[in-house]
Amino acid sequence: MDAFDETSMHLLASYVESGFIGCARIMPSGQIGRMAVLKNFRGRGVGSRLMQAAITQAKQHRFASLFLHAQCHAESFYAQFGFIACGEVFEEAGIRHVKMTLPANL
Protein backbone atom coordinates (compact mmCIF):
# COMPACT_ATOMS: atom_id res chain seq x y z
CA MET A 1 0.00 0.00 0.00
CA ASP A 2 1.16 3.54 -0.69
CA ALA A 3 -0.18 7.06 -1.02
CA PHE A 4 -1.24 6.47 -4.65
CA ASP A 5 -3.57 3.55 -3.98
CA GLU A 6 -6.59 5.70 -3.13
CA THR A 7 -6.48 7.66 -6.39
CA SER A 8 -5.41 4.84 -8.71
CA MET A 9 -7.49 2.45 -10.79
CA HIS A 10 -6.84 -1.17 -9.76
CA LEU A 11 -7.17 -4.25 -11.92
CA LEU A 12 -7.31 -7.76 -10.50
CA ALA A 13 -7.05 -11.14 -12.19
CA SER A 14 -8.76 -14.04 -10.49
CA TYR A 15 -9.06 -17.76 -10.95
CA VAL A 16 -12.08 -19.58 -9.57
CA GLU A 17 -10.17 -22.12 -7.47
CA SER A 18 -7.38 -19.76 -6.38
CA GLY A 19 -8.87 -16.31 -5.86
CA PHE A 20 -6.80 -13.32 -6.92
CA ILE A 21 -3.77 -14.31 -8.98
CA GLY A 22 -2.59 -11.02 -10.49
CA CYS A 23 -2.88 -7.26 -10.27
CA ALA A 24 -1.98 -3.96 -11.88
CA ARG A 25 -2.85 -0.33 -11.28
CA ILE A 26 -3.11 2.83 -13.31
CA MET A 27 -2.16 6.00 -11.47
CA PRO A 28 -3.71 9.39 -12.31
CA SER A 29 -0.39 10.33 -13.96
CA GLY A 30 -0.88 7.55 -16.52
CA GLN A 31 1.74 5.32 -14.95
CA ILE A 32 0.97 1.61 -14.97
CA GLY A 33 2.50 -0.11 -11.99
CA ARG A 34 2.22 -2.79 -9.34
CA MET A 35 1.97 -5.34 -12.16
CA ALA A 36 2.32 -8.82 -10.66
CA VAL A 37 1.18 -12.39 -11.26
CA LEU A 38 1.53 -15.21 -8.76
CA LYS A 39 4.44 -17.46 -9.70
CA ASN A 40 2.27 -20.55 -10.26
CA PHE A 41 0.21 -18.66 -12.87
CA ARG A 42 3.04 -17.05 -14.86
CA GLY A 43 3.43 -18.09 -18.48
CA ARG A 44 -0.32 -18.62 -18.90
CA GLY A 45 -1.22 -15.25 -20.41
CA VAL A 46 -2.47 -13.67 -17.18
CA GLY A 47 0.01 -10.79 -17.38
CA SER A 48 -0.84 -10.18 -21.04
CA ARG A 49 -4.55 -10.03 -20.26
CA LEU A 50 -3.91 -7.65 -17.35
CA MET A 51 -1.80 -5.35 -19.54
CA GLN A 52 -4.39 -5.36 -22.31
CA ALA A 53 -7.10 -4.59 -19.74
CA ALA A 54 -5.01 -1.70 -18.38
CA ILE A 55 -4.56 -0.24 -21.86
CA THR A 56 -8.28 -0.65 -22.58
CA GLN A 57 -9.24 1.05 -19.30
CA ALA A 58 -6.82 3.91 -20.03
CA LYS A 59 -8.47 4.42 -23.43
CA GLN A 60 -11.94 4.39 -21.90
CA HIS A 61 -10.89 6.91 -19.25
CA ARG A 62 -9.18 9.07 -21.90
CA PHE A 63 -5.66 9.08 -20.49
CA ALA A 64 -3.46 11.29 -22.67
CA SER A 65 -0.53 8.85 -22.43
CA LEU A 66 0.73 5.83 -20.53
CA PHE A 67 4.13 4.97 -19.13
CA LEU A 68 5.67 2.45 -16.81
CA HIS A 69 8.92 1.55 -15.10
CA ALA A 70 9.77 -1.87 -16.51
CA GLN A 71 12.14 -4.22 -14.79
CA CYS A 72 14.88 -4.62 -17.40
CA HIS A 73 14.31 -8.36 -17.78
CA ALA A 74 10.63 -7.66 -18.65
CA GLU A 75 11.26 -4.95 -21.27
CA SER A 76 10.35 -7.26 -24.17
CA PHE A 77 7.05 -8.17 -22.48
CA TYR A 78 5.94 -4.52 -22.45
CA ALA A 79 7.35 -3.89 -25.93
CA GLN A 80 4.85 -6.37 -27.40
CA PHE A 81 2.08 -3.95 -26.35
CA GLY A 82 3.76 -1.01 -28.08
CA PHE A 83 5.71 0.45 -25.14
CA ILE A 84 9.04 2.00 -26.12
CA ALA A 85 12.04 2.32 -23.81
CA CYS A 86 13.23 5.86 -23.18
CA GLY A 87 15.97 7.18 -20.96
CA GLU A 88 18.67 5.52 -18.96
CA VAL A 89 18.44 2.37 -16.86
CA PHE A 90 17.88 3.21 -13.19
CA GLU A 91 17.42 1.38 -9.92
CA GLU A 92 14.09 1.26 -8.14
CA ALA A 93 13.74 -0.87 -4.99
CA GLY A 94 17.17 -2.33 -5.75
CA ILE A 95 16.07 -3.62 -9.18
CA ARG A 96 17.21 -2.31 -12.58
CA HIS A 97 14.36 -0.59 -14.48
CA VAL A 98 13.85 1.41 -17.64
CA LYS A 99 11.08 3.91 -18.30
CA MET A 100 8.81 2.90 -21.17
CA THR A 101 6.10 4.96 -22.83
CA LEU A 102 3.16 4.06 -25.03
CA PRO A 103 2.83 6.43 -27.97
CA ALA A 104 0.01 8.97 -27.55
CA ASN A 105 -2.32 7.29 -30.05
CA LEU A 106 -4.14 5.37 -27.31
N, CA, C and O atoms as CSV, one atom per row, in Angstrom:
chain,resi,resn,atom,element,x,y,z
A,1,MET,N,N,0.840,-1.179,0.000
A,1,MET,CA,C,0.000,0.000,0.000
A,1,MET,C,C,0.888,1.247,0.000
A,1,MET,O,O,1.938,1.276,0.642
A,2,ASP,N,N,0.451,2.268,-0.726
A,2,ASP,CA,C,1.164,3.542,-0.688
A,2,ASP,C,C,0.161,4.674,-0.896
A,2,ASP,O,O,-1.042,4.443,-1.010
A,3,ALA,N,N,0.667,5.872,-0.941
A,3,ALA,CA,C,-0.182,7.061,-1.018
A,3,ALA,C,C,-0.966,7.148,-2.327
A,3,ALA,O,O,-1.937,7.899,-2.407
A,4,PHE,N,N,-0.565,6.398,-3.353
A,4,PHE,CA,C,-1.236,6.475,-4.648
A,4,PHE,C,C,-2.396,5.490,-4.784
A,4,PHE,O,O,-3.165,5.576,-5.742
A,5,ASP,N,N,-2.531,4.567,-3.853
A,5,ASP,CA,C,-3.569,3.548,-3.981
A,5,ASP,C,C,-4.978,4.125,-4.016
A,5,ASP,O,O,-5.819,3.661,-4.786
A,6,GLU,N,N,-5.241,5.120,-3.199
A,6,GLU,CA,C,-6.593,5.696,-3.132
A,6,GLU,C,C,-7.041,6.329,-4.437
A,6,GLU,O,O,-8.224,6.278,-4.772
A,7,THR,N,N,-6.113,6.929,-5.181
A,7,THR,CA,C,-6.483,7.659,-6.386
A,7,THR,C,C,-6.218,6.876,-7.665
A,7,THR,O,O,-6.461,7.384,-8.760
A,8,SER,N,N,-5.728,5.655,-7.544
A,8,SER,CA,C,-5.408,4.836,-8.714
A,8,SER,C,C,-6.548,3.894,-9.067
A,8,SER,O,O,-7.395,3.574,-8.233
A,9,MET,N,N,-6.548,3.459,-10.315
A,9,MET,CA,C,-7.491,2.450,-10.787
A,9,MET,C,C,-6.790,1.093,-10.639
A,9,MET,O,O,-5.656,0.932,-11.090
A,10,HIS,N,N,-7.444,0.138,-10.021
A,10,HIS,CA,C,-6.836,-1.168,-9.760
A,10,HIS,C,C,-7.502,-2.243,-10.606
A,10,HIS,O,O,-8.724,-2.273,-10.758
A,11,LEU,N,N,-6.676,-3.121,-11.152
A,11,LEU,CA,C,-7.174,-4.249,-11.925
A,11,LEU,C,C,-6.727,-5.525,-11.225
A,11,LEU,O,O,-5.591,-5.623,-10.762
A,12,LEU,N,N,-7.619,-6.495,-11.151
A,12,LEU,CA,C,-7.314,-7.760,-10.499
A,12,LEU,C,C,-7.660,-8.909,-11.432
A,12,LEU,O,O,-8.691,-8.894,-12.105
A,13,ALA,N,N,-6.783,-9.905,-11.462
A,13,ALA,CA,C,-7.053,-11.141,-12.192
A,13,ALA,C,C,-7.376,-12.201,-11.160
A,13,ALA,O,O,-6.713,-12.301,-10.128
A,14,SER,N,N,-8.400,-12.991,-11.443
A,14,SER,CA,C,-8.762,-14.039,-10.495
A,14,SER,C,C,-8.969,-15.352,-11.227
A,14,SER,O,O,-9.217,-15.396,-12.432
A,15,TYR,N,N,-8.860,-16.404,-10.460
A,15,TYR,CA,C,-9.058,-17.759,-10.953
A,15,TYR,C,C,-9.980,-18.432,-9.953
A,15,TYR,O,O,-9.738,-18.363,-8.748
A,16,VAL,N,N,-11.016,-19.071,-10.424
A,16,VAL,CA,C,-12.076,-19.582,-9.568
A,16,VAL,C,C,-11.541,-20.346,-8.353
A,16,VAL,O,O,-11.946,-20.067,-7.224
A,17,GLU,N,N,-10.651,-21.291,-8.570
A,17,GLU,CA,C,-10.168,-22.123,-7.467
A,17,GLU,C,C,-9.122,-21.440,-6.596
A,17,GLU,O,O,-8.857,-21.894,-5.483
A,18,SER,N,N,-8.524,-20.357,-7.083
A,18,SER,CA,C,-7.378,-19.761,-6.379
A,18,SER,C,C,-7.594,-18.340,-5.890
A,18,SER,O,O,-6.748,-17.820,-5.162
A,19,GLY,N,N,-8.674,-17.701,-6.254
A,19,GLY,CA,C,-8.875,-16.309,-5.861
A,19,GLY,C,C,-8.055,-15.374,-6.742
A,19,GLY,O,O,-7.878,-15.630,-7.933
A,20,PHE,N,N,-7.564,-14.303,-6.161
A,20,PHE,CA,C,-6.799,-13.322,-6.922
A,20,PHE,C,C,-5.414,-13.862,-7.246
A,20,PHE,O,O,-4.697,-14.350,-6.372
A,21,ILE,N,N,-5.051,-13.761,-8.533
A,21,ILE,CA,C,-3.771,-14.307,-8.977
A,21,ILE,C,C,-2.878,-13.265,-9.629
A,21,ILE,O,O,-1.717,-13.550,-9.921
A,22,GLY,N,N,-3.395,-12.061,-9.865
A,22,GLY,CA,C,-2.592,-11.020,-10.487
A,22,GLY,C,C,-3.210,-9.655,-10.274
A,22,GLY,O,O,-4.390,-9.531,-9.945
A,23,CYS,N,N,-2.387,-8.622,-10.469
A,23,CYS,CA,C,-2.879,-7.261,-10.270
A,23,CYS,C,C,-2.067,-6.275,-11.091
A,23,CYS,O,O,-0.965,-6.567,-11.554
A,24,ALA,N,N,-2.650,-5.103,-11.251
A,24,ALA,CA,C,-1.979,-3.959,-11.875
A,24,ALA,C,C,-2.751,-2.724,-11.431
A,24,ALA,O,O,-3.887,-2.824,-10.966
A,25,ARG,N,N,-2.127,-1.561,-11.577
A,25,ARG,CA,C,-2.848,-0.334,-11.281
A,25,ARG,C,C,-2.450,0.733,-12.284
A,25,ARG,O,O,-1.362,0.713,-12.859
A,26,ILE,N,N,-3.376,1.670,-12.471
A,26,ILE,CA,C,-3.113,2.830,-13.312
A,26,ILE,C,C,-3.242,4.055,-12.419
A,26,ILE,O,O,-4.303,4.311,-11.849
A,27,MET,N,N,-2.165,4.800,-12.303
A,27,MET,CA,C,-2.158,5.998,-11.468
A,27,MET,C,C,-2.707,7.178,-12.273
A,27,MET,O,O,-2.699,7.141,-13.503
A,28,PRO,N,N,-3.180,8.218,-11.595
A,28,PRO,CA,C,-3.711,9.391,-12.307
A,28,PRO,C,C,-2.709,10.004,-13.287
A,28,PRO,O,O,-3.115,10.660,-14.246
A,29,SER,N,N,-1.426,9.805,-13.065
A,29,SER,CA,C,-0.385,10.333,-13.958
A,29,SER,C,C,-0.293,9.558,-15.266
A,29,SER,O,O,0.393,9.982,-16.196
A,30,GLY,N,N,-0.993,8.407,-15.342
A,30,GLY,CA,C,-0.884,7.552,-16.522
A,30,GLY,C,C,0.165,6.468,-16.371
A,30,GLY,O,O,0.459,5.747,-17.325
A,31,GLN,N,N,0.730,6.348,-15.186
A,31,GLN,CA,C,1.735,5.316,-14.945
A,31,GLN,C,C,1.055,4.002,-14.580
A,31,GLN,O,O,0.232,3.942,-13.666
A,32,ILE,N,N,1.414,2.961,-15.306
A,32,ILE,CA,C,0.965,1.612,-14.968
A,32,ILE,C,C,2.016,1.029,-14.039
A,32,ILE,O,O,3.212,1.101,-14.318
A,33,GLY,N,N,1.565,0.455,-12.940
A,33,GLY,CA,C,2.503,-0.109,-11.987
A,33,GLY,C,C,1.882,-1.220,-11.176
A,33,GLY,O,O,0.738,-1.616,-11.398
A,34,ARG,N,N,2.660,-1.716,-10.229
A,34,ARG,CA,C,2.223,-2.792,-9.341
A,34,ARG,C,C,1.713,-3.994,-10.130
A,34,ARG,O,O,0.798,-4.697,-9.701
A,35,MET,N,N,2.331,-4.214,-11.305
A,35,MET,CA,C,1.966,-5.336,-12.157
A,35,MET,C,C,2.605,-6.590,-11.582
A,35,MET,O,O,3.827,-6.657,-11.447
A,36,ALA,N,N,1.791,-7.583,-11.243
A,36,ALA,CA,C,2.318,-8.816,-10.662
A,36,ALA,C,C,1.364,-9.972,-10.932
A,36,ALA,O,O,0.146,-9.797,-10.982
A,37,VAL,N,N,1.944,-11.153,-11.105
A,37,VAL,CA,C,1.184,-12.386,-11.264
A,37,VAL,C,C,1.825,-13.422,-10.356
A,37,VAL,O,O,3.049,-13.553,-10.320
A,38,LEU,N,N,0.996,-14.159,-9.622
A,38,LEU,CA,C,1.533,-15.215,-8.759
A,38,LEU,C,C,2.377,-16.182,-9.578
A,38,LEU,O,O,2.031,-16.519,-10.710
A,39,LYS,N,N,3.466,-16.617,-9.006
A,39,LYS,CA,C,4.442,-17.457,-9.698
A,39,LYS,C,C,3.800,-18.674,-10.377
A,39,LYS,O,O,4.140,-18.989,-11.517
A,40,ASN,N,N,2.895,-19.346,-9.705
A,40,ASN,CA,C,2.268,-20.551,-10.265
A,40,ASN,C,C,1.410,-20.277,-11.492
A,40,ASN,O,O,1.050,-21.209,-12.212
A,41,PHE,N,N,1.076,-19.005,-11.743
A,41,PHE,CA,C,0.214,-18.659,-12.868
A,41,PHE,C,C,0.958,-17.918,-13.975
A,41,PHE,O,O,0.345,-17.522,-14.967
A,42,ARG,N,N,2.250,-17.726,-13.824
A,42,ARG,CA,C,3.037,-17.048,-14.863
A,42,ARG,C,C,3.168,-17.958,-16.078
A,42,ARG,O,O,3.159,-19.183,-15.960
A,43,GLY,N,N,3.289,-17.344,-17.233
A,43,GLY,CA,C,3.429,-18.090,-18.477
A,43,GLY,C,C,2.112,-18.609,-19.031
A,43,GLY,O,O,2.103,-19.403,-19.972
A,44,ARG,N,N,1.006,-18.171,-18.458
A,44,ARG,CA,C,-0.317,-18.623,-18.902
A,44,ARG,C,C,-1.139,-17.502,-19.540
A,44,ARG,O,O,-2.324,-17.683,-19.820
A,45,GLY,N,N,-0.519,-16.359,-19.769
A,45,GLY,CA,C,-1.216,-15.251,-20.414
A,45,GLY,C,C,-1.931,-14.304,-19.458
A,45,GLY,O,O,-2.596,-13.369,-19.905
A,46,VAL,N,N,-1.806,-14.528,-18.153
A,46,VAL,CA,C,-2.474,-13.669,-17.184
A,46,VAL,C,C,-1.926,-12.251,-17.267
A,46,VAL,O,O,-2.696,-11.291,-17.303
A,47,GLY,N,N,-0.609,-12.110,-17.298
A,47,GLY,CA,C,0.011,-10.786,-17.383
A,47,GLY,C,C,-0.383,-10.063,-18.661
A,47,GLY,O,O,-0.631,-8.857,-18.641
A,48,SER,N,N,-0.442,-10.785,-19.766
A,48,SER,CA,C,-0.841,-10.180,-21.037
A,48,SER,C,C,-2.273,-9.678,-20.975
A,48,SER,O,O,-2.571,-8.590,-21.468
A,49,ARG,N,N,-3.159,-10.458,-20.376
A,49,ARG,CA,C,-4.551,-10.026,-20.259
A,49,ARG,C,C,-4.678,-8.823,-19.318
A,49,ARG,O,O,-5.478,-7.921,-19.566
A,50,LEU,N,N,-3.896,-8.812,-18.249
A,50,LEU,CA,C,-3.908,-7.648,-17.350
A,50,LEU,C,C,-3.424,-6.396,-18.072
A,50,LEU,O,O,-4.030,-5.332,-17.947
A,51,MET,N,N,-2.336,-6.518,-18.825
A,51,MET,CA,C,-1.799,-5.354,-19.535
A,51,MET,C,C,-2.788,-4.864,-20.583
A,51,MET,O,O,-2.991,-3.657,-20.722
A,52,GLN,N,N,-3.403,-5.778,-21.320
A,52,GLN,CA,C,-4.386,-5.364,-22.315
A,52,GLN,C,C,-5.571,-4.692,-21.637
A,52,GLN,O,O,-6.097,-3.707,-22.153
A,53,ALA,N,N,-6.000,-5.207,-20.490
A,53,ALA,CA,C,-7.103,-4.590,-19.741
A,53,ALA,C,C,-6.718,-3.190,-19.267
A,53,ALA,O,O,-7.541,-2.276,-19.301
A,54,ALA,N,N,-5.473,-3.019,-18.826
A,54,ALA,CA,C,-5.014,-1.702,-18.376
A,54,ALA,C,C,-5.029,-0.701,-19.529
A,54,ALA,O,O,-5.457,0.440,-19.356
A,55,ILE,N,N,-4.570,-1.120,-20.689
A,55,ILE,CA,C,-4.563,-0.237,-21.859
A,55,ILE,C,C,-5.997,0.109,-22.259
A,55,ILE,O,O,-6.295,1.260,-22.580
A,56,THR,N,N,-6.874,-0.879,-22.239
A,56,THR,CA,C,-8.281,-0.646,-22.580
A,56,THR,C,C,-8.933,0.326,-21.599
A,56,THR,O,O,-9.653,1.237,-22.010
A,57,GLN,N,N,-8.683,0.134,-20.307
A,57,GLN,CA,C,-9.236,1.048,-19.300
A,57,GLN,C,C,-8.700,2.462,-19.495
A,57,GLN,O,O,-9.445,3.434,-19.369
A,58,ALA,N,N,-7.415,2.579,-19.801
A,58,ALA,CA,C,-6.824,3.905,-20.030
A,58,ALA,C,C,-7.488,4.602,-21.210
A,58,ALA,O,O,-7.740,5.806,-21.166
A,59,LYS,N,N,-7.771,3.842,-22.265
A,59,LYS,CA,C,-8.468,4.416,-23.425
A,59,LYS,C,C,-9.860,4.889,-23.025
A,59,LYS,O,O,-10.272,5.998,-23.366
A,60,GLN,N,N,-10.579,4.040,-22.299
A,60,GLN,CA,C,-11.940,4.388,-21.904
A,60,GLN,C,C,-11.983,5.604,-20.980
A,60,GLN,O,O,-12.942,6.375,-21.007
A,61,HIS,N,N,-10.947,5.773,-20.169
A,61,HIS,CA,C,-10.892,6.912,-19.250
A,61,HIS,C,C,-10.120,8.096,-19.847
A,61,HIS,O,O,-9.836,9.077,-19.159
A,62,ARG,N,N,-9.795,7.988,-21.112
A,62,ARG,CA,C,-9.184,9.065,-21.896
A,62,ARG,C,C,-7.862,9.594,-21.330
A,62,ARG,O,O,-7.631,10.802,-21.286
A,63,PHE,N,N,-7.007,8.673,-20.901
A,63,PHE,CA,C,-5.663,9.078,-20.487
A,63,PHE,C,C,-4.929,9.602,-21.711
A,63,PHE,O,O,-5.027,9.015,-22.789
A,64,ALA,N,N,-4.198,10.695,-21.559
A,64,ALA,CA,C,-3.457,11.289,-22.673
A,64,ALA,C,C,-2.290,10.395,-23.098
A,64,ALA,O,O,-1.975,10.304,-24.284
A,65,SER,N,N,-1.651,9.736,-22.125
A,65,SER,CA,C,-0.526,8.850,-22.431
A,65,SER,C,C,-0.344,7.874,-21.278
A,65,SER,O,O,-0.872,8.069,-20.184
A,66,LEU,N,N,0.408,6.833,-21.548
A,66,LEU,CA,C,0.728,5.830,-20.535
A,66,LEU,C,C,2.228,5.620,-20.479
A,66,LEU,O,O,2.918,5.714,-21.494
A,67,PHE,N,N,2.730,5.335,-19.281
A,67,PHE,CA,C,4.132,4.970,-19.134
A,67,PHE,C,C,4.255,3.998,-17.980
A,67,PHE,O,O,3.328,3.829,-17.187
A,68,LEU,N,N,5.400,3.368,-17.897
A,68,LEU,CA,C,5.672,2.449,-16.806
A,68,LEU,C,C,7.165,2.368,-16.575
A,68,LEU,O,O,7.965,2.782,-17.414
A,69,HIS,N,N,7.525,1.833,-15.437
A,69,HIS,CA,C,8.921,1.554,-15.104
A,69,HIS,C,C,9.078,0.046,-15.173
A,69,HIS,O,O,8.699,-0.673,-14.248
A,70,ALA,N,N,9.639,-0.424,-16.276
A,70,ALA,CA,C,9.767,-1.866,-16.507
A,70,ALA,C,C,11.043,-2.406,-15.885
A,70,ALA,O,O,12.114,-1.819,-16.036
A,71,GLN,N,N,10.925,-3.520,-15.192
A,71,GLN,CA,C,12.141,-4.218,-14.790
A,71,GLN,C,C,12.838,-4.612,-16.086
A,71,GLN,O,O,12.190,-5.078,-17.023
A,72,CYS,N,N,14.146,-4.428,-16.142
A,72,CYS,CA,C,14.878,-4.620,-17.398
A,72,CYS,C,C,14.631,-5.988,-18.031
A,72,CYS,O,O,14.541,-6.097,-19.254
A,73,HIS,N,N,14.523,-7.023,-17.215
A,73,HIS,CA,C,14.307,-8.362,-17.775
A,73,HIS,C,C,12.920,-8.508,-18.411
A,73,HIS,O,O,12.689,-9.454,-19.164
A,74,ALA,N,N,11.990,-7.582,-18.117
A,74,ALA,CA,C,10.631,-7.658,-18.645
A,74,ALA,C,C,10.382,-6.652,-19.777
A,74,ALA,O,O,9.246,-6.496,-20.225
A,75,GLU,N,N,11.425,-5.976,-20.236
A,75,GLU,CA,C,11.262,-4.949,-21.269
A,75,GLU,C,C,10.582,-5.505,-22.519
A,75,GLU,O,O,9.717,-4.839,-23.088
A,76,SER,N,N,10.948,-6.697,-22.954
A,76,SER,CA,C,10.349,-7.263,-24.171
A,76,SER,C,C,8.870,-7.581,-23.973
A,76,SER,O,O,8.093,-7.513,-24.926
A,77,PHE,N,N,8.473,-7.926,-22.757
A,77,PHE,CA,C,7.050,-8.169,-22.477
A,77,PHE,C,C,6.247,-6.911,-22.774
A,77,PHE,O,O,5.238,-6.979,-23.477
A,78,TYR,N,N,6.673,-5.771,-22.256
A,78,TYR,CA,C,5.939,-4.523,-22.450
A,78,TYR,C,C,6.045,-4.022,-23.890
A,78,TYR,O,O,5.124,-3.380,-24.396
A,79,ALA,N,N,7.161,-4.313,-24.546
A,79,ALA,CA,C,7.348,-3.889,-25.935
A,79,ALA,C,C,6.295,-4.515,-26.855
A,79,ALA,O,O,5.893,-3.903,-27.844
A,80,GLN,N,N,5.851,-5.723,-26.533
A,80,GLN,CA,C,4.850,-6.369,-27.396
A,80,GLN,C,C,3.500,-5.646,-27.379
A,80,GLN,O,O,2.648,-5.905,-28.230
A,81,PHE,N,N,3.301,-4.742,-26.417
A,81,PHE,CA,C,2.077,-3.946,-26.354
A,81,PHE,C,C,2.276,-2.551,-26.929
A,81,PHE,O,O,1.367,-1.721,-26.891
A,82,GLY,N,N,3.469,-2.295,-27.461
A,82,GLY,CA,C,3.760,-1.007,-28.082
A,82,GLY,C,C,4.540,-0.040,-27.220
A,82,GLY,O,O,4.811,1.079,-27.655
A,83,PHE,N,N,4.916,-0.435,-25.999
A,83,PHE,CA,C,5.714,0.445,-25.139
A,83,PHE,C,C,7.133,0.530,-25.686
A,83,PHE,O,O,7.694,-0.456,-26.164
A,84,ILE,N,N,7.701,1.732,-25.603
A,84,ILE,CA,C,9.043,2.002,-26.118
A,84,ILE,C,C,9.921,2.502,-24.984
A,84,ILE,O,O,9.539,3.410,-24.245
A,85,ALA,N,N,11.098,1.906,-24.851
A,85,ALA,CA,C,12.040,2.322,-23.807
A,85,ALA,C,C,12.554,3.720,-24.099
A,85,ALA,O,O,12.827,4.068,-25.248
A,86,CYS,N,N,12.684,4.520,-23.043
A,86,CYS,CA,C,13.228,5.865,-23.181
A,86,CYS,C,C,14.033,6.191,-21.928
A,86,CYS,O,O,13.616,5.874,-20.814
A,87,GLY,N,N,15.149,6.806,-22.111
A,87,GLY,CA,C,15.965,7.177,-20.965
A,87,GLY,C,C,16.934,6.087,-20.547
A,87,GLY,O,O,17.035,5.026,-21.162
A,88,GLU,N,N,17.635,6.398,-19.483
A,88,GLU,CA,C,18.673,5.518,-18.957
A,88,GLU,C,C,18.089,4.477,-18.003
A,88,GLU,O,O,17.017,4.671,-17.430
A,89,VAL,N,N,18.803,3.388,-17.848
A,89,VAL,CA,C,18.440,2.371,-16.858
A,89,VAL,C,C,18.670,2.970,-15.467
A,89,VAL,O,O,19.658,3.669,-15.244
A,90,PHE,N,N,17.764,2.695,-14.547
A,90,PHE,CA,C,17.875,3.211,-13.186
A,90,PHE,C,C,17.467,2.125,-12.207
A,90,PHE,O,O,16.862,1.124,-12.588
A,91,GLU,N,N,17.803,2.332,-10.950
A,91,GLU,CA,C,17.416,1.378,-9.918
A,91,GLU,C,C,16.205,1.884,-9.160
A,91,GLU,O,O,16.120,3.056,-8.793
A,92,GLU,N,N,15.279,0.983,-8.936
A,92,GLU,CA,C,14.092,1.264,-8.143
A,92,GLU,C,C,13.895,0.037,-7.256
A,92,GLU,O,O,13.763,-1.077,-7.761
A,93,ALA,N,N,13.873,0.233,-5.953
A,93,ALA,CA,C,13.744,-0.869,-4.986
A,93,ALA,C,C,14.852,-1.905,-5.183
A,93,ALA,O,O,14.639,-3.101,-4.982
A,94,GLY,N,N,16.037,-1.432,-5.579
A,94,GLY,CA,C,17.174,-2.329,-5.749
A,94,GLY,C,C,17.137,-3.169,-7.015
A,94,GLY,O,O,17.926,-4.103,-7.158
A,95,ILE,N,N,16.228,-2.852,-7.940
A,95,ILE,CA,C,16.074,-3.615,-9.185
A,95,ILE,C,C,16.258,-2.665,-10.363
A,95,ILE,O,O,15.761,-1.539,-10.347
A,96,ARG,N,N,16.977,-3.129,-11.388
A,96,ARG,CA,C,17.206,-2.312,-12.582
A,96,ARG,C,C,15.915,-2.178,-13.395
A,96,ARG,O,O,15.246,-3.166,-13.698
A,97,HIS,N,N,15.584,-0.924,-13.739
A,97,HIS,CA,C,14.364,-0.588,-14.481
A,97,HIS,C,C,14.698,0.333,-15.644
A,97,HIS,O,O,15.770,0.937,-15.693
A,98,VAL,N,N,13.774,0.427,-16.562
A,98,VAL,CA,C,13.850,1.406,-17.638
A,98,VAL,C,C,12.442,1.981,-17.817
A,98,VAL,O,O,11.451,1.253,-17.756
A,99,LYS,N,N,12.370,3.282,-18.038
A,99,LYS,CA,C,11.076,3.909,-18.299
A,99,LYS,C,C,10.644,3.546,-19.715
A,99,LYS,O,O,11.449,3.564,-20.646
A,100,MET,N,N,9.369,3.217,-19.863
A,100,MET,CA,C,8.812,2.901,-21.174
A,100,MET,C,C,7.517,3.691,-21.337
A,100,MET,O,O,6.740,3.840,-20.394
A,101,THR,N,N,7.301,4.191,-22.546
A,101,THR,CA,C,6.095,4.962,-22.827
A,101,THR,C,C,5.314,4.307,-23.955
A,101,THR,O,O,5.879,3.635,-24.818
A,102,LEU,N,N,4.018,4.513,-23.928
A,102,LEU,CA,C,3.162,4.064,-25.027
A,102,LEU,C,C,2.842,5.293,-25.849
A,102,LEU,O,O,2.345,6.281,-25.308
A,103,PRO,N,N,3.113,5.260,-27.146
A,103,PRO,CA,C,2.828,6.430,-27.974
A,103,PRO,C,C,1.410,6.960,-27.744
A,103,PRO,O,O,0.500,6.199,-27.416
A,104,ALA,N,N,1.239,8.248,-27.916
A,104,ALA,CA,C,0.014,8.968,-27.552
A,104,ALA,C,C,-1.238,8.506,-28.280
A,104,ALA,O,O,-2.336,8.901,-27.887
A,105,ASN,N,N,-1.130,7.703,-29.305
A,105,ASN,CA,C,-2.319,7.288,-30.046
A,105,ASN,C,C,-3.044,6.136,-29.343
A,105,ASN,O,O,-3.299,5.086,-29.933
A,106,LEU,N,N,-3.369,6.365,-28.065
A,106,LEU,CA,C,-4.137,5.367,-27.306
A,106,LEU,C,C,-5.430,5.118,-28.015
A,106,LEU,O,O,-6.240,4.312,-27.557
